[in-house]
C-alpha cells in the first residue's frame, strides 16, 4: 500500500476500477488530502516554543562561561557554577518569630515551682531528694504542624528532658506519679514527639540525646540517634539509613554548655539537628498518625537533680 502522502500526489480523477480503490475509499482519501493533511503540515511546520524552567532568583548560580548559540539559533546560557550553600548559622532568622521574650512566660504555661525566667533565660530545675516526676512548660501561642524551630539549650546536674512538638496536653497520663505526690496536673503534661536531651550521667542516658521519642504513648523510641527510620501504613518503623555511629555522634553534644538545637518538621518527615549535625530522622507515612498532626511546642524536665536552660527560641511556621 502507498503511503498517504503518495496517494495525495496521484490524480484522483485517474483512479478507475474497483480493483484499485472503491469510490467510497477514494472519497475518504480526497477528504484527508484536501482538509486534514495540509493542516497537519502547517502544524508541524510551526516552531515549537520551549519554556525554560523558572527558579527563585536566590537559587540561581552565575554562569561559568559565556552564553552560546544552539543548533537552531537558540540562545543557550553558560553552564552554572557549582557552589556551596550559605554557611550554617543558628542565628539566621529570616521568616522566624521569637516566641520567648526573655522576661516573662507570656504565651507559655508553666508550673512556677519548677520553671522560672532568670537573666533572659528559661530555666527548669528540680532538686536532689525532692522528686517531681515529669514536668513540661507549654507554648500556647501556636499549634504548628510544619515548621522550623531553632533554640539554644543547656542541661546540668543530671536528669534529662527534651523538646516537645506536635504535642497535646490534657490527655490521661500513662505513668504513675512519684510516691507521696498528688496526681499530675494534665494541663502541664505533654503527649507526642520529643527531641531528647539528657545529661550523661550514664552511657545509656548520654546516648538518648538527639533521638526521636514519643512521650506518653506506646510508640517509644522510633529513631535512635544516628538513624533514619520510616513507618509505612500498616507497618512498624524500619531502618532505611544510618547517619553515623550512635556513640560517635555524641561527640557533637556539649556537656554543661549551650547547644544549638533545631527541629525541622515537614509532613511526615521530622529531623533533629544539634550543633549543625543531623542526629535522627523519623518519616511517618501514616497520614492520620498522631505524629503528623498540629500540636504544641514545649520543653520537658525529668528526674532530679536537673537543671535545663533554654534561650533564643525562634519559630518559623509553614502552615497555610
N, C-alpha and C positions, 0 to 999 in steps of 0.2 A: 504494500500500500504506500502511496506517495505521502510525504509529509504535508501538513495542512497548508503551509505557505506555497508548496509546489502546486497543489490544487488551485490555489488562488491565481497562479501565473497562467494557468490554462484558460482558453477562451471557452467559457461555459456554454456558449451557443454552439460549439463544435462537438459537445458531448452528445453522442447519438447511440441509441440502442440500450436495451435493458441490460445487456451483458456488461456494459461499462459502469453504469450508475443509474439508479432509478430516478424518476422525476422528483419524487419527494426528497430523496437524499441530495439531489442537485440543488433543490431549494434551500435546504439547510446549509449547505456549503456556501451558497451565494450570500445568505444572511451573515454567516461568520466572516466571510471575506470582506463584505461591504460595510459591516457595522462593528463587530467586536474586535477583529484583528487590528484595524487602524488605531482604535482607541488603546489597545494593549501596547502597540508600538510606541505611540505618543507617551504613554505612562512610563514605559521602560526607558525612553529617551530623556525623561526629565531628570535633572540632577537630584540626588538624594541628600537632603540636609541632615547632617550629623550633629547632634547636640552634645557638646562636651559635658562631662560630669562637673558639678559645682561643689566646691568645698569651702568651708569657712575660711576667710582670709587669714586668720591667725594660724591655720594649719598648713598654709602654702609655704613651700620652700623656694628660695631663689634658684634660678636656673644655673646649672653647672657649665653651660655653654650657650652660644648664640642660637637664636631660632633658625630653622631650616625650612626648605620647601619640599613638600611631599611629591610623589609621582604624578599626582593630578593637579598640582599647582597649589595645594592647600598649605597653609602656614602651620608649621609644627614648632611648638616651644622646645627649648633645650631641656634635656633631662634634669629633674630636680636634684639638688644636692642632698646627700644623706646627712642627717643632722640629729643631734641628741635632743631629748626633751628638756624643758626648763628644769633646773635642779630641784631636788627635794626641798620643801620649805613648809614646815609646820605652821609658820606664821603667815602663809598666803591665805587670805580670807575673802577673795572675790566671791560675791554671792552669798556669803555666810552672814549670820547674825549671832551676836554674843548672847548666850542665854543665862549667864550668871554675872551679875553686876559687881561682884567682889565686895559688896557692902551689906547685902541682906539676902534673904531667901524669897524674894519676890518671885512668884511663879512656881515656887517649889513647895512640896510638902515634906516636913521632916520632924522627927522626934527630937525635941530640943535637949533631951537628956543625953543624946549621943552626937548630934550634929550641931556645928557652930560655924560662924564666919570669923576668921582670925587673920588679920593683916592681908586682906584681899583674897584669902584662900578658903575654900570649902573644906572643913575638917570633920571627919567622923572618928570617934575614939571610944574604945572600950578598955576597961581597966582590969588588971590581973585580980583574980579572985571574985570578980563581980560579973558573972555571965549574963549576957543579954540575948543570946541566940542570934538569929538572922535579923538584920535591920536594913532599911533602904531609905534613901532620900529620892523623891519622885519629882520630875519636872512636869508640871501640868500645862505649860504654855503651848505645847504642840503635841500632836499624836502622829508622827510621821511613819511612813512605810519605806519610801525610797529617799535616801539621804546620805550625806557625808557628815560625820561627827569628828571633830578634832579637839583634843584637850591635852593637858599635861597632868600626870598622876604620879603620886609617890606613896609607898607603903612602908611602914616602920613598925618595929617592935615584935611583930608576929601576926598570926591570923591571915585573913585574906578577904577577898570580895571580888568586885569587878564592875563592869559597865552593863547595865540592863538596857535593852532596846526592843522595840516591837512588843512591849510587855504590858500586862494588865495588872490592876490592883483589885482588891475586894474578893478574890477567889479563895475558896477554902484552902487552908494550909495543910500539907501532907505530912509534916514532921512534927514531933512533939515539942512543946516549949520546954526550956530548961526547968529542972525541978525547982519548985518554990516560986516561979514567976507566973503572973497572970497570962491568959491566952493572948496570942499575938493580936495587935490592932491591925486588921486586914487592910486598912487604908494606906499603911506603910509597907505592905508586903507585895512584892512584885513577882509575877509569873511570866516566864518567857525566855527568849535568847539572852545569853550573857557572854561577854568577853571577859575571861577570867584574869585575875591579877592576885598573886599570892606571895607572901613573904617566904623566903627559902629556909624555913626552919628545918625541913627535912627534904631529901631529894625528891620525894613524890610530890610535895606541895610546890617545890620550885618548878616542876615540870608542868604544872597547871597553867601558868601564866601564858596568855595568848590563845588558849584553846577555845573551842566553841562548846558551850554548855547550856543546857536547857534547865532553867531554875523552876523548881516546884512542879515538874511533870515527870512522866515515866520515860522520857527520852534520854536523859542523862547527857553524857559526852558524845556528840555526834561528829566532831572533828578534833582530834588531839593536835597539839602543837606540831607543825611540820606536815600536816595532812591536808589534802583536798579531797573531800568526800561528796557524794551525790546520792540523793534519795529520789527514786522514780515512783510514780503511783503504784501502790500495792507492794512496794519493795522496801527493804531496810536500806540504810545508807551503806554505800560501798566506796572503798578507797579507789580513786581514779588517778591520783598523782601524789608525789611527795615533794614538799618544798625543801626539806632538809632534815637533818637528824634532830630529834626532839631535844637532846641534851645540848648539842652544838648551838641551836637557836637560842638557848637560854643565855648564851654569851652576849646577846643584844640587849638583855634586860639589865637595868642599872639598879643595884640594891641600895636602899636608903637615899636615893637620888630621884630627881624628876625624870620621868619617862614620857616621850611623846606617844600618844595612843590615838589611833584613827580607826574608825569603823566605816566601811562602805557597804551600803545595802541597796541593791537594785533587783527588784523582782525576787526570784528565788535564790539569788547569789548574795552571800554575806561574807565579807572579808575582814579579818582582824590584822592590823598593822601596828608594829611597835618600833619606834625609833627608825622609821623608814624601811623596816624589814617585814615582809609578809610572814605572818605566823600561822594562820589557819584559814581555810575556806570551806564553807558548807554550802552546797547547792541543793535546795529543796524544790523539786519539780512537782510537788503536790500543790496545785494552785489554791486549794482550800485549806491547806495546813495552817495551824495556829502560828507557825513561824513566818508565814507570808502575809500577815495582817498588820494594819497600822497599830501602833501602840506607843506607850510612854517610854521615855528615856529616864534613867536613874542610876544610882550607884548603891552598891551593897557593901556592908561591913559584916564580917562573920568571925567568930571566935574572939578570944581575948588572951592577953592584951593585944591590941591592934590599933594603929593609927593610920588612917587613909586621908590623904590630902589631894585636892583637885583644884585646878585653876585653868584659866584661859579656855573656857568651854564654848566652842563655836559649832553652829548647826547650819547646814545648807540642805534645804528640802527640795526634792524633785517631784513631789506630788502635785498633781494638777488640781 
